[in-house]
Amino acid sequence: MVISFEEIYKDIDTLPEEAQLLLLDFIQLLKKRYPPTEAENHSQEKSLYDKFDEIGLIGCCSIEENLSTTYKEVLSKTLQNKYDHR
């Protein structure tokens, strides 16, 4: 039997709110009863931000707050100062 999440979603969506809440409670009960294995925990990919934060790269330097919008101006000044001698 192949589970179609679209069909499940449609079925859940037609249930009354009280039944949907019961279903959520049941799902929480199942998650407690069947916790993910260690291999499953490792297989869940962390976000790039989480990886950088974990290794200490988040907050390791300070920059202008609006660098994402002014980077071209900052880069042109920096490169001009760096290669001015040419």
C-alpha positions, -999 to +999 in steps of 0.1 A: +000+000+000+014+033-010+007+063+012-003+094-006+003+124+016-021+145-006-049+121+002-041+120+039-040+158+039-074+160+022-089+135+047-075+154+077-087+187+063-123+174+061-123+164+098-138+186+124-114+207+145-118+185+175-109+154+155-078+172+141-067+180+176-071+144+186-051+133+156-023+157+167-023+143+202-021+108+187+009+118+166+027+132+196+020+099+215+035+079+185+066+102+185+072+095+222+066+058+217+089+055+186+117+081+191+141+085+161+171+062+162+206+077+164+211+071+127+179+090+119+190+119+141+223+122+122+205+119+088+184+150+095+205+177+078+212+208+098+209+242+083+240+260+072+234+285+099+232+258+125+265+243+112+283+276+113+269+284+147+280+250+160+316+255+149+318+291+162+317+310+129+285+330+137+295+362+154+332+357+149+337+391+132+320+424+130+309+442+099+286+470+089+249+462+095+239+471+059+268+454+042+244+433+021+232+464+004+265+484+003+290+457-004+299+470-039+308+504-025+328+489+003+345+465-020+355+493-045+370+514-017+388+484-003+402+473-036+412+508-046+432+512-013+447+477-017+458+481-053+464+519-054+501+515-060+497+499-095 
